[in-house]
């Protein structure tokens, strides 16, 4: 067989130094497909005479697939899979993959490991020494010395580590505890990708507050190494129990854990196991991911999964490394990952802390006391310890400002950090923006709102640059926000970063009496209700809600009414918050029977979109319109799970996509490439449409993708999830999604598609009147 010689194919192959040859002669590859998801399936018997074994899974057309042992999906959204094969098939399969046009890139699996630390002390509660499990330690790069401690070294009283005050975490506790009504909390889920978690530790959250992902190394709630349990204690060791230590988040009602045991009991893992762990974090709904590990080269597959995380509002932190030199270690050196260095108890940079252009922030990392397996405790040093400190601060602050994006929280942590640069230079590559400061970040958000973190990018991952180049907001240009519960708030122009559409975002955590709570939106001076809730059934008890409380709002003055039938508001930690264009308008718990917030949108928006010759920056130009009056019109159907409907739910001319659980492409409608006049420089686009959902279960979703310059690859613009972004049985009109393919150039063509992701034949989304607009905006310099 002739091996392909096309350079475009060969460039898709990446062979990692130190790639893994597994036991029993097996090899793992990481594969990203161009189109369609990576399915999980076993291929060991594809050549069997019993074809009925795989009746539900078609035999693949590509020759290489029949030479593999298994293909396991890691991410359907990013089209990433792990492929296992016999070592002797390696060269043949790799070359065949290069010839497969559906294969975007191939990388060999590589080792990953917990970062070593330069000292360890382990000690336990006095009545537990007799049944501690053995803890093994194997490390690279640094020599570790086991230090013996006196038998009476115990933690029979609760202690607060130096890092708690150094990061100002205790100041946030004091303030929010003294004013619980003013500062209600939305619990944040934190994911730890490490060696596991001691699920029986008396000083750590247990039960329903801790979930886990299986990456192939057994139960995530066990930890034969101790590294992961130590990191967990830094983030969330229980406070107020009278013994042990206190984590950055000592109140287990204000956060939860998800554990991805991506490293084994020797602290070793693979790229495959870590990728599975990260994807498990994303799927669990985690907002913060803490990764005290490293290994391997820069990987395009990892970069794609970090992009997926960032675009799903997840903030990832990783340890910079412990060799004390300038070096690009991964995952910390990816732009979409926050690289964390370490300081000692005096706030000085630890000598072992790595540095480079991607280093962004510092946390306490030398001689850190935290939890260890067997309800014990240990003292470890390293950027591995600094990372959970910074991740814990992010979770602590984000819980009080849930309306902010991951990009905004990231930027505020950087902007508010205590600078360690010489001559107060602000940021340098040895210490980043400085030591993380929880209270300073909290105060900045309390004063300026989410605007303190700057504007969000579209897609969000375009804003992740990393290091000193991370784009921070200029606070001198911001006006401090007014009192959170003021009756009148001006919100500026009806034109904004959402493409000329302002919508009111309602975030709410109900108390034990959810049925007492309701809300209405009206125009000032009018009794006509524009929108209200709950839509059908009562709000559930002790449940978090986050949804749009309005359609697109034009210029005018509005009033939002929050009501409680019993007259005691929402009992903390329950609360409600409304925001518009990233600005918090109201946030309260103790509002009695009713609280009214008035806000004004000014009428100075840019010219209305139209089809003429307008090319001025900021003006939207119509590029595409389809009302489905004659079938699919200008759109194409992806397959049998897309169809045209003449009339449904009071509307004429709509298309439907349904059941995208096995063949996502069949549950899609898409446009052809739309040529763009290069002279007009369209580099920003928005899609406007209306939709109606029927029988979509919680977390079933549909998504908008786009592609530019004739590329066969699609990029995700937005997904709308049932239960979070919409409810069944009602039309959502004039939904707007804006996207920008690149901040540096204007494409010569653009196309888009809608795609369904659901599990049942009756899960359906109906779409009406799709419009695409483009406009020219200044190119980033």
Wavefront OBJ file of the C-alpha trace (Angstrom):
o trace
v 0.000 0.000 0.000
v 1.330 3.433 -0.947
v 1.581 5.803 1.959
v 0.174 9.294 1.328
v 2.788 11.950 0.675
v 0.561 15.024 0.744
v 2.197 17.537 3.074
v -1.204 18.754 4.274
v -1.894 15.280 5.590
v 1.484 14.850 7.180
v 1.218 18.152 9.011
v -1.820 16.817 10.845
v 0.307 14.248 12.647
v 1.974 15.200 15.913
v 4.236 12.721 17.619
v 4.820 13.597 21.248
v 8.212 13.103 22.779
v 7.988 10.327 25.334
v 4.798 8.940 23.815
v 3.272 5.938 25.516
v 3.634 2.310 24.517
v 1.134 0.694 26.813
v 1.358 -2.691 28.446
v 0.344 -5.771 26.489
v 1.545 -4.136 23.277
v -1.170 -1.467 23.052
v -0.774 2.149 21.921
v -3.126 5.121 22.414
v -3.646 7.931 19.908
v -5.573 11.177 20.304
v -7.682 12.034 17.269
v -9.686 15.088 16.359
v -12.230 14.732 13.560
v -13.213 17.530 11.197
v -16.921 16.782 10.977
v -19.230 14.945 13.292
v -18.774 13.601 16.812
v -16.329 10.934 17.955
v -18.452 7.979 18.982
v -17.590 5.557 21.744
v -17.475 2.038 20.360
v -15.529 -1.204 20.536
v -14.128 -2.398 17.230
v -12.478 -5.613 18.388
v -14.971 -7.776 16.531
v -15.755 -5.786 13.415
v -14.449 -8.669 11.333
v -16.678 -11.183 13.127
v -19.131 -13.211 11.112
v -21.870 -12.203 13.526
v -22.757 -8.809 12.060
v -25.735 -8.440 14.381
v -23.355 -7.623 17.250
v -23.005 -4.126 15.787
v -26.358 -3.634 14.128
v -26.767 -0.240 15.761
v -23.263 0.987 14.849
v -22.312 1.108 11.163
v -18.968 -0.373 10.172
v -16.665 2.567 9.435
v -15.534 3.176 5.891
v -11.968 4.140 6.813
v -9.565 1.238 6.638
v -7.619 2.343 9.704
v -10.635 1.960 11.971
v -10.805 -1.790 11.382
v -7.224 -2.066 12.651
v -7.962 -0.541 16.054
v -9.022 -2.131 19.320
v -11.345 0.630 20.489
v -12.404 4.216 19.880
v -13.656 6.098 22.933
v -15.184 9.538 22.659
v -13.668 12.249 24.838
v -15.627 15.270 23.555
v -18.460 15.249 21.061
v -18.456 19.044 20.800
v -14.753 19.222 19.982
v -14.766 15.963 17.984
v -11.988 14.410 20.095
v -11.524 10.657 20.637
v -8.944 8.264 22.079
v -8.007 5.411 19.762
v -6.355 2.243 21.059
v -4.508 -0.154 18.752
v -1.841 -2.860 18.732
v 1.690 -1.453 18.639
v 2.562 -3.356 15.476
v -0.305 -1.602 13.668
v 0.996 1.840 14.617
v 2.753 2.958 11.445
v 0.067 1.623 9.121
v -2.799 3.209 11.092
v -1.025 6.567 11.376
v -0.440 6.783 7.636
v -4.013 5.746 6.890
v -5.283 8.405 9.246
v -3.317 10.996 7.340
v -5.207 9.986 4.197
v -8.600 10.201 5.912
v -10.127 13.587 5.077
v -12.336 13.405 8.173
v -9.283 13.341 10.454
v -8.208 16.837 11.444
v -5.145 15.866 13.469
v -3.548 12.946 15.284
v -1.323 13.009 18.357
v 0.266 10.187 20.282
v -0.719 9.806 23.911
v 1.910 11.013 26.381
v 2.601 10.777 30.124
v 1.336 13.357 32.582
v 2.006 13.536 36.296
v 1.447 15.510 39.449
v 3.999 18.224 39.926
v 6.704 17.268 42.416
v 7.241 19.175 45.589
v 10.346 19.673 47.625
v 9.198 18.524 51.050
v 6.488 16.531 52.729
v 5.352 16.199 56.304
v 2.488 13.905 57.179
v 0.650 13.664 60.472
v -2.784 12.605 61.657
v -5.401 12.913 64.319
v -4.211 10.977 67.408
v -6.717 8.106 67.212
v -6.160 7.282 63.544
v -2.470 6.331 63.262
v -3.203 2.626 63.467
v -5.232 2.281 60.258
v -3.731 4.747 57.820
v -3.365 3.412 54.279
v 0.155 3.451 52.858
v 0.920 6.585 50.844
v 3.464 6.257 48.020
v 5.334 9.136 46.409
v 7.181 9.120 43.105
v 8.294 12.391 41.560
v 10.380 13.855 38.765
v 12.882 16.707 38.670
v 13.226 17.260 42.442
v 14.559 15.137 45.266
v 11.977 14.595 47.987
v 12.907 13.954 51.586
v 10.525 12.233 53.970
v 10.618 14.044 57.282
v 9.823 12.243 60.495
v 7.670 14.068 62.993
v 7.073 13.579 66.740
v 4.151 11.297 67.525
v 2.335 14.131 69.280
v 2.146 16.268 66.104
v -1.659 16.320 65.810
v -4.469 18.647 64.751
v -6.924 18.308 67.600
v -7.887 21.971 67.306
v -8.884 23.875 64.196
v -6.115 25.982 62.686
v -6.080 28.619 59.969
v -3.151 28.438 57.566
v -1.061 31.495 56.720
v -2.366 31.445 53.143
v -5.914 32.283 54.244
v -4.918 35.732 55.500
v -2.286 36.194 52.809
v -5.013 35.868 50.141
v -7.557 37.968 52.142
v -10.024 35.052 52.097
v -11.026 35.500 55.732
v -11.930 39.148 55.038
v -14.504 38.014 52.483
v -15.960 35.581 55.021
v -16.319 38.330 57.623
v -17.997 40.801 55.283
v -20.491 38.391 53.733
v -21.333 36.807 57.080
v -22.125 40.223 58.576
v -24.376 41.212 55.630
v -25.967 38.002 54.303
v -28.953 39.795 52.778
v -26.818 42.182 50.811
v -24.447 39.458 49.644
v -26.369 36.269 48.871
v -24.333 33.418 47.448
v -24.743 31.090 44.479
v -22.767 27.882 45.109
v -19.910 27.283 42.662
v -18.814 23.796 41.649
v -15.034 23.297 41.658
v -13.418 20.418 39.777
v -10.053 18.983 40.828
v -8.130 16.999 38.198
v -5.576 15.058 40.211
v -4.932 11.766 42.072
v -8.403 11.518 43.613
v -10.075 12.533 46.866
v -10.464 10.934 50.279
v -14.255 10.719 50.380
v -14.176 9.646 54.045
v -12.009 12.475 55.347
v -13.694 14.066 58.354
v -12.474 17.542 57.420
v -13.727 17.505 53.804
v -17.206 17.679 52.237
v -18.835 14.287 51.718
v -21.941 12.706 50.232
v -23.972 14.524 47.586
v -21.635 17.509 47.727
v -18.916 15.529 45.950
v -19.282 13.877 42.538
v -16.664 12.282 40.311
v -15.665 11.273 36.787
v -14.239 7.880 35.856
v -11.093 8.300 33.743
v -9.897 4.688 34.033
v -8.100 4.851 37.393
v -10.907 3.664 39.625
v -13.124 5.394 42.164
v -12.481 9.141 42.149
v -13.377 9.350 45.831
v -10.284 7.377 46.823
v -6.720 8.657 46.827
v -3.762 6.328 47.337
v -1.278 9.144 46.755
v -2.549 12.125 48.740
v -1.772 14.920 46.275
v -5.390 15.401 45.172
v -6.739 15.262 48.729
v -4.203 17.884 49.775
v -5.332 20.208 46.972
v -8.973 19.647 47.949
v -8.292 20.718 51.519
v -6.719 23.976 50.384
v -9.881 24.794 48.439
v -12.543 23.541 50.791
v -11.530 22.025 54.153
v -14.507 22.411 56.486
v -14.619 25.320 58.890
v -16.305 25.476 62.273
v -15.925 21.789 63.163
v -13.367 22.360 65.903
v -10.455 20.408 64.421
v -8.160 20.198 61.435
v -7.695 23.132 59.067
v -9.847 25.666 57.222
v -9.969 25.926 53.430
v -10.436 29.020 51.287
v -14.120 28.028 51.084
v -14.946 26.751 54.589
v -18.745 26.750 54.161
v -19.866 23.622 52.235
v -23.245 25.201 51.439
v -21.493 27.726 49.190
v -19.566 25.372 46.908
v -19.325 21.738 45.846
v -16.628 19.449 44.478
v -16.322 17.372 41.338
v -13.339 15.022 41.283
v -11.595 13.753 38.162
v -9.110 11.054 39.200
v -6.903 11.493 36.124
v -3.695 10.312 37.841
v -3.093 6.929 39.468
v -1.921 6.210 43.004
v 1.668 6.926 41.982
v 0.675 10.352 40.693
v 1.050 9.303 37.063
v -1.454 9.514 34.218
v -1.752 10.060 30.503
v -2.968 12.761 28.191
v -6.024 10.593 27.562
v -6.932 10.330 31.246
v -6.438 14.060 31.817
v -8.516 14.954 28.746
v -11.303 12.706 30.027
v -11.022 14.384 33.415
v -11.310 17.875 31.964
v -14.317 16.877 29.858
v -15.901 15.367 32.972
v -15.435 18.710 34.728
v -17.177 20.534 31.884
v -20.049 18.034 31.781
v -20.534 18.244 35.555
v -21.316 21.954 35.389
v -18.113 22.957 37.169
v -17.214 26.639 36.873
v -13.637 26.313 38.166
v -11.054 23.626 37.322
v -7.883 23.210 39.392
v -5.004 21.239 37.814
v -1.773 20.736 39.785
v -0.138 18.587 37.131
v 1.897 18.731 33.944
v 3.781 16.740 31.334
v 4.130 16.448 27.606
v 4.465 18.969 24.805
v 2.076 21.635 23.604
v -0.938 19.791 22.190
v -3.526 20.978 19.666
v -6.013 18.481 21.112
v -5.664 19.949 24.596
v -5.880 23.469 23.204
v -9.186 22.589 21.543
v -10.651 21.191 24.764
v -9.548 24.262 26.751
v -11.308 26.357 24.123
v -14.468 24.301 24.669
v -14.178 24.857 28.423
v -13.611 28.600 28.087
v -16.498 29.009 25.650
v -18.699 27.177 28.180
v -17.873 29.750 30.901
v -15.367 27.538 32.738
v -12.188 28.984 34.265
v -9.138 26.672 34.337
v -6.101 27.108 36.624
v -2.869 25.115 36.372
v 0.455 24.965 38.202
v 3.402 26.719 36.527
v 5.927 24.058 37.625
v 8.613 23.666 40.256
v 12.060 23.803 38.666
v 12.556 27.515 39.348
v 13.529 28.434 35.797
v 12.032 30.147 32.759
v 10.222 27.381 30.875
v 6.962 26.709 29.034
v 5.289 23.870 30.931
v 1.843 22.639 29.993
v -1.059 22.876 30.666
v -0.178 26.116 32.488
v 1.255 27.770 29.351
v -1.909 27.566 27.247
v -3.445 31.050 26.825
v -6.880 29.789 27.943
v -5.430 28.418 31.193
v -4.472 30.681 34.100
v -0.846 29.915 35.010
v -0.208 30.018 38.769
v 3.136 30.546 40.510
v 3.973 30.178 44.205
v 4.921 32.504 47.080
v 6.177 31.723 50.587
v 4.549 32.741 53.865
v 6.139 36.200 53.608
v 4.581 36.844 50.224
v 7.865 36.486 48.331
v 8.240 34.428 45.171
v 9.233 30.858 46.010
v 12.600 29.945 44.485
v 11.198 26.752 42.944
v 8.375 28.564 41.084
v 8.714 28.461 37.277
v 8.160 31.583 35.200
v 7.511 32.614 31.587
v 5.399 34.976 29.477
v 2.204 33.094 30.374
v 2.572 33.312 34.168
v -0.446 35.274 35.346
v -0.950 35.169 39.113
v 0.579 33.883 42.358
v -0.708 31.962 45.365
v 0.699 30.572 48.647
v 2.704 27.436 47.820
v 5.490 26.852 50.325
v 4.986 24.583 53.351
v 1.223 24.434 52.983
v -0.624 22.341 55.545
v -3.720 20.538 54.251
v -5.725 17.331 54.321
v -4.230 13.895 53.563
v -5.861 10.450 53.113
v -7.007 8.641 56.238
v -8.333 11.818 57.847
v -4.721 12.926 58.154
v -2.844 16.103 57.311
v 0.366 16.893 55.492
v 2.660 19.797 54.653
v 3.616 20.095 50.987
v 5.360 22.721 48.885
v 4.976 23.584 45.222
v 2.988 25.467 42.632
v 0.652 22.476 43.056
v -0.442 24.057 46.337
v -0.597 27.607 44.975
v -3.004 26.533 42.222
v -5.862 25.385 44.505
v -5.398 28.548 46.556
v -6.056 30.728 43.493
v -8.797 28.414 42.193
v -10.417 28.514 45.633
v -10.352 32.321 45.660
v -11.975 32.356 42.215
v -14.799 30.138 43.496
v -15.177 32.197 46.670
v -15.537 35.503 44.797
v -17.559 34.168 41.834
v -20.216 32.784 44.173
v -21.202 36.340 45.140
v -21.146 37.665 41.572
v -22.605 34.779 39.528
v -23.702 37.087 36.712
v -20.054 37.663 35.731
v -18.351 35.572 33.058
v -15.212 33.478 33.460
v -13.264 36.098 31.500
v -14.446 38.852 33.849
v -13.597 36.882 36.994
v -10.172 36.059 35.541
v -9.490 39.701 34.739
v -10.661 40.984 38.115
v -8.404 38.505 39.945
v -5.487 39.799 37.870
v -6.414 43.481 38.183
v -6.859 43.271 41.974
v -3.752 41.151 42.678
v -1.028 42.556 44.945
v 1.753 43.508 42.541
v 5.126 41.875 43.205
v 6.909 43.432 40.219
v 9.951 45.641 40.910
v 9.194 49.350 41.140
v 5.465 48.574 41.132
v 5.609 47.794 37.406
v 2.263 45.986 37.684
v 3.058 42.744 35.889
v 6.134 40.792 34.880
v 6.872 37.263 33.760
v 8.331 36.134 37.101
v 5.313 36.957 39.271
v 2.537 37.808 36.789
v 0.086 40.391 38.080
v 1.004 39.399 41.640
v -0.471 37.648 44.676
v -4.184 36.862 44.457
v -6.307 39.036 46.790
v -9.844 37.811 47.460
v -11.180 40.883 49.282
v -9.713 43.327 46.748
v -11.342 41.372 43.923
v -14.630 41.262 45.839
v -14.548 45.024 46.478
v -13.760 45.763 42.835
v -16.792 43.773 41.665
v -18.942 45.275 44.380
v -18.004 48.778 43.238
v -18.029 48.431 39.450
v -19.978 45.235 38.811
v -18.864 42.785 36.142
v -17.645 45.718 34.035
v -14.542 45.645 36.249
v -13.575 42.535 34.337
v -13.912 44.164 30.941
v -16.092 43.213 28.000
v -16.734 39.640 26.968
v -15.439 38.448 23.624
v -17.368 36.453 21.060
v -16.463 33.656 21.215
v -15.272 34.050 24.828
v -12.050 32.174 24.079
v -10.867 35.096 21.921
v -10.339 37.027 25.167
v -8.031 34.429 26.716
v -4.501 35.695 26.029
v -2.738 34.934 29.291
v 0.128 36.434 31.240
v 0.733 40.166 31.283
v -1.019 40.525 27.918
v -4.383 39.472 29.343
v -6.776 42.329 28.306
v -7.863 44.017 31.535
v -10.416 46.805 31.963
v -9.353 50.415 32.485
v -11.027 51.228 35.797
v -10.462 54.947 35.289
v -13.044 54.853 32.509
v -15.685 53.110 34.632
v -18.334 54.729 36.777
v -18.928 53.067 40.146
v -22.290 51.356 40.072
v -25.062 52.845 42.185
v -26.550 51.155 45.224
v -27.605 47.687 44.238
v -31.240 48.294 45.163
v -31.674 51.827 43.854
v -35.066 52.434 42.247
v -33.687 54.097 39.137
v -30.766 52.844 37.059
v -29.769 54.200 33.655
v -28.293 51.509 31.408
v -27.263 53.514 28.386
v -27.898 52.821 24.732
v -30.142 50.191 23.240
v -27.153 49.220 21.091
v -24.577 47.018 22.776
v -22.171 44.146 22.337
v -25.071 41.752 21.784
v -25.741 43.246 18.382
v -28.221 45.979 19.289
v -30.308 43.779 21.595
v -30.579 44.261 25.336
v -32.125 41.478 27.398
v -32.669 41.316 31.132
v -30.928 38.395 32.869
v -32.559 37.000 36.012
v -30.501 34.816 38.349
v -32.278 33.380 41.366
v -31.812 30.819 44.135
v -35.146 29.967 45.785
v -35.595 29.170 49.464
v -37.719 26.418 51.047
v -40.880 28.101 49.721
v -40.286 28.529 46.020
v -44.017 28.665 45.299
v -44.213 32.045 47.063
v -41.880 33.735 44.551
v -42.892 35.461 41.302
v -41.784 38.349 39.069
v -43.051 40.717 36.377
v -41.512 43.078 33.834
v -43.508 46.120 32.712
v -42.960 49.453 31.027
v -42.928 52.310 33.496
v -46.383 53.894 33.734
v -48.104 50.909 32.101
v -49.893 47.967 33.674
v -49.244 45.764 30.640
v -46.978 42.858 31.609
v -44.201 42.281 29.066
v -43.003 39.071 30.676
v -43.523 37.270 33.977
v -42.672 34.115 35.852
v -43.021 31.359 36.744
v -44.302 30.499 33.272
v -46.278 27.395 34.179
v -45.569 25.532 37.419
v -44.296 27.179 40.592
v -40.605 27.676 41.140
v -39.080 24.631 42.838
v -37.687 24.850 46.376
v -33.956 25.466 46.918
v -33.250 25.571 43.180
v -30.990 27.847 41.142
v -32.469 29.543 38.053
v -30.738 31.611 35.373
v -32.688 32.806 32.324
v -33.606 35.814 30.221
v -36.481 37.729 31.798
v -37.195 39.736 28.650
v -37.082 39.708 24.897
v -35.050 42.403 23.131
v -35.760 45.723 24.857
v -35.961 48.919 22.859
v -35.401 52.428 24.207
v -37.590 53.378 27.156
v -38.033 53.043 30.908
v -38.938 49.689 32.453
v -39.825 48.313 35.863
v -38.917 44.882 37.216
v -41.105 43.675 40.098
v -39.858 40.899 42.402
v -42.583 39.497 44.664
v -43.011 37.144 47.608
v -46.527 36.138 48.669
v -45.599 35.653 52.333
v -43.778 38.958 52.648
v -40.389 37.755 53.848
v -38.488 37.899 50.556
v -36.214 34.949 49.765
v -34.576 33.457 52.838
v -30.735 33.435 52.567
v -28.720 31.903 51.097
v -31.522 32.359 48.556
v -31.576 35.581 46.557
v -32.421 37.129 43.209
v -30.302 39.263 40.903
v -31.096 41.050 37.655
v -28.501 42.383 35.236
v -28.452 44.074 31.866
v -25.457 44.011 29.562
v -23.161 42.861 32.387
v -24.353 45.512 34.876
v -26.142 44.428 38.037
v -29.372 46.404 38.504
v -30.665 44.740 41.647
v -29.562 41.990 43.999
v -31.396 41.206 47.223
v -32.970 38.666 49.557
v -34.822 40.738 52.142
v -37.311 42.590 49.919
v -40.493 41.844 51.897
v -43.592 41.510 49.729
v -42.228 43.293 46.670
v -39.255 45.218 45.339
v -39.358 47.329 42.164
v -36.291 48.294 40.161
v -36.655 50.958 37.452
v -34.131 51.229 34.638
v -33.838 53.259 31.454
v -32.439 52.428 28.015
v -31.515 55.507 25.987
v -32.329 55.909 22.297
v -28.988 56.460 20.600
v -28.573 53.154 18.799
v -26.900 52.865 15.369
v -28.974 52.853 12.155
v -31.372 49.962 11.706
v -30.093 47.017 9.682
v -30.956 47.013 6.020
v -29.731 45.881 2.684
v -28.357 49.116 1.230
v -24.776 50.205 0.714
v -24.097 51.208 4.323
v -20.526 50.294 5.249
v -19.779 52.694 8.102
v -18.250 51.026 11.168
v -20.992 50.056 13.621
v -23.821 49.834 11.080
v -25.382 46.403 10.567
v -26.043 45.287 6.975
v -28.485 42.536 6.090
v -26.716 39.566 4.456
v -29.334 36.793 4.612
v -33.054 36.403 5.267
v -35.239 33.283 5.226
v -38.864 33.026 6.402
v -39.401 29.379 5.293
v -42.526 30.287 3.336
v -41.374 27.844 0.623
v -39.809 24.884 2.342
v -36.236 25.176 3.613
v -35.624 28.044 1.217
v -31.958 29.078 1.345
v -31.114 26.562 4.075
v -30.227 22.900 3.577
v -31.494 20.066 5.713
v -28.818 17.871 7.260
v -30.903 14.716 7.166
v -34.006 12.890 8.292
v -34.210 14.687 11.655
v -34.815 18.083 10.053
v -38.062 18.978 8.312
v -40.187 21.883 7.135
v -43.590 22.605 8.713
v -46.132 24.880 7.029
v -47.851 25.917 10.255
v -47.336 25.113 13.936
v -47.863 26.783 17.307
v -49.523 29.822 15.760
v -46.730 30.546 13.265
v -46.495 29.984 9.506
v -43.358 28.708 7.840
v -40.957 27.050 10.302
v -38.298 24.331 10.283
v -37.885 21.658 12.918
v -34.840 19.751 14.178
v -35.242 16.779 16.501
v -33.452 13.943 18.284
v -29.780 14.635 17.867
v -28.532 11.822 20.086
v -26.810 9.651 17.484
v -26.472 11.588 14.250
v -26.057 15.260 15.030
v -25.652 16.219 11.396
v -29.071 14.729 10.556
v -30.605 17.025 13.177
v -29.378 20.215 11.546
v -30.137 22.921 9.005
v -27.350 24.934 7.429
v -26.664 27.664 4.913
v -24.347 27.587 1.932
v -21.289 29.828 2.071
v -22.442 33.441 1.733
v -19.932 35.516 -0.311
v -18.837 38.760 1.326
v -17.602 41.907 -0.341
v -14.026 42.174 0.850
v -14.043 45.950 0.390
v -16.727 46.313 3.034
v -14.622 44.499 5.628
v -17.407 42.660 7.481
v -15.718 41.073 10.493
v -18.585 40.929 13.002
v -21.825 39.032 12.472
v -25.100 38.371 14.217
v -27.899 35.879 13.661
v -31.442 36.847 14.697
v -34.160 34.198 14.899
v -37.201 32.982 16.852
v -37.681 29.481 18.249
v -40.124 27.257 20.104
v -39.075 24.154 22.087
v -41.251 21.129 22.665
v -40.541 18.265 25.147
v -36.866 19.186 25.532
v -35.569 17.707 28.782
v -33.218 19.534 31.140
v -29.810 20.031 29.476
v -31.103 19.004 26.041
v -29.859 21.743 23.760
v -29.542 23.146 20.291
v -26.576 25.116 19.037
v -25.570 27.729 16.488
v -22.291 27.074 14.643
v -20.482 29.071 11.986
v -17.675 28.595 9.470
v -15.703 31.102 7.413
v -13.645 31.206 4.220
v -15.029 27.920 2.913
v -13.578 25.880 5.778
v -15.111 22.462 6.390
v -14.649 22.926 10.142
v -17.357 24.505 12.281
v -16.943 26.725 15.325
v -19.466 26.960 18.126
v -21.187 30.343 18.559
v -23.706 29.467 21.263
v -25.798 26.640 22.726
v -29.203 27.118 24.319
v -30.037 24.556 27.032
v -33.462 23.543 28.250
v -34.076 24.544 31.843
v -31.316 27.146 31.773
v -31.814 29.263 28.651
v -35.393 28.480 27.687
v -38.529 26.636 28.753
v -40.758 24.418 26.665
v -44.054 25.608 25.293
v -43.350 29.269 24.567
v -41.912 31.248 21.671
v -38.595 33.020 22.207
v -38.666 35.861 19.692
v -35.828 37.817 18.118
v -33.073 35.886 19.791
v -29.731 37.492 18.898
v -26.330 35.853 18.815
v -23.278 37.816 17.731
v -19.976 36.229 16.721
v -16.649 37.291 15.283
v -14.599 34.695 13.355
v -11.350 36.561 13.981
v -10.216 39.725 15.710
v -7.557 40.251 13.052
v -9.169 39.847 9.620
v -12.425 40.024 7.679
v -13.508 36.717 6.063
v -14.459 36.458 2.391
v -17.389 34.139 3.096
v -19.512 32.988 6.031
v -22.021 30.208 6.678
v -23.987 29.038 9.705
v -26.058 26.117 10.960
v -28.474 25.116 13.710
v -27.897 21.708 15.259
v -29.929 19.684 17.774
v -28.510 17.682 20.700
v -31.183 15.686 22.518
v -32.048 12.120 23.468
v -35.619 11.467 22.416
v -37.606 11.496 19.178
v -40.095 13.927 20.743
v -37.413 16.475 21.694
v -37.912 19.175 19.082
v -36.946 22.758 18.333
v -38.901 24.858 15.812
v -37.113 27.804 14.193
v -38.770 30.765 12.460
v -37.419 33.682 10.381
v -33.631 33.512 10.366
v -31.631 36.656 9.564
v -27.891 37.222 9.281
v -26.262 40.651 9.554
v -22.690 41.826 9.191
v -20.812 44.951 10.102
v -17.313 46.346 10.088
v -15.549 46.945 13.387
v -12.032 48.184 14.097
v -9.408 45.452 13.842
v -7.541 44.643 17.033
v -3.956 45.918 17.148
l 1 2 3 4 5 6 7 8 9 10 11 12 13 14 15 16 17 18 19 20 21 22 23 24 25 26 27 28 29 30 31 32 33 34 35 36 37 38 39 40 41 42 43 44 45 46 47 48 49 50 51 52 53 54 55 56 57 58 59 60 61 62 63 64 65 66 67 68 69 70 71 72 73 74 75 76 77 78 79 80 81 82 83 84 85 86 87 88 89 90 91 92 93 94 95 96 97 98 99 100 101 102 103 104 105 106 107 108 109 110 111 112 113 114 115 116 117 118 119 120 121 122 123 124 125 126 127 128 129 130 131 132 133 134 135 136 137 138 139 140 141 142 143 144 145 146 147 148 149 150 151 152 153 154 155 156 157 158 159 160 161 162 163 164 165 166 167 168 169 170 171 172 173 174 175 176 177 178 179 180 181 182 183 184 185 186 187 188 189 190 191 192 193 194 195 196 197 198 199 200 201 202 203 204 205 206 207 208 209 210 211 212 213 214 215 216 217 218 219 220 221 222 223 224 225 226 227 228 229 230 231 232 233 234 235 236 237 238 239 240 241 242 243 244 245 246 247 248 249 250 251 252 253 254 255 256 257 258 259 260 261 262 263 264 265 266 267 268 269 270 271 272 273 274 275 276 277 278 279 280 281 282 283 284 285 286 287 288 289 290 291 292 293 294 295 296 297 298 299 300 301 302 303 304 305 306 307 308 309 310 311 312 313 314 315 316 317 318 319 320 321 322 323 324 325 326 327 328 329 330 331 332 333 334 335 336 337 338 339 340 341 342 343 344 345 346 347 348 349 350 351 352 353 354 355 356 357 358 359 360 361 362 363 364 365 366 367 368 369 370 371 372 373 374 375 376 377 378 379 380 381 382 383 384 385 386 387 388 389 390 391 392 393 394 395 396 397 398 399 400 401 402 403 404 405 406 407 408 409 410 411 412 413 414 415 416 417 418 419 420 421 422 423 424 425 426 427 428 429 430 431 432 433 434 435 436 437 438 439 440 441 442 443 444 445 446 447 448 449 450 451 452 453 454 455 456 457 458 459 460 461 462 463 464 465 466 467 468 469 470 471 472 473 474 475 476 477 478 479 480 481 482 483 484 485 486 487 488 489 490 491 492 493 494 495 496 497 498 499 500 501 502 503 504 505 506 507 508 509 510 511 512 513 514 515 516 517 518 519 520 521 522 523 524 525 526 527 528 529 530 531 532 533 534 535 536 537 538 539 540 541 542 543 544 545 546 547 548 549 550 551 552 553 554 555 556 557 558 559 560 561 562 563 564 565 566 567 568 569 570 571 572 573 574 575 576 577 578 579 580 581 582 583 584 585 586 587 588 589 590 591 592 593 594 595 596 597 598 599 600 601 602 603 604 605 606 607 608 609 610 611 612 613 614 615 616 617 618 619 620 621 622 623 624 625 626 627 628 629 630 631 632 633 634 635 636 637 638 639 640 641 642 643 644 645 646 647 648 649 650 651 652 653 654 655 656 657 658 659 660 661 662 663 664 665 666 667 668 669 670 671 672 673 674 675 676 677 678 679 680 681 682 683 684 685 686 687 688 689 690 691 692 693 694 695 696 697 698 699 700 701 702 703 704 705 706 707 708 709 710 711 712 713 714 715 716 717 718 719 720 721 722 723 724 725 726 727 728 729 730 731 732 733 734 735 736 737 738 739 740 741 742 743 744 745 746 747 748 749 750 751 752 753 754 755 756 757 758 759 760 761 762 763 764 765 766 767 768 769 770 771 772 773 774 775 776 777 778 779 780 781
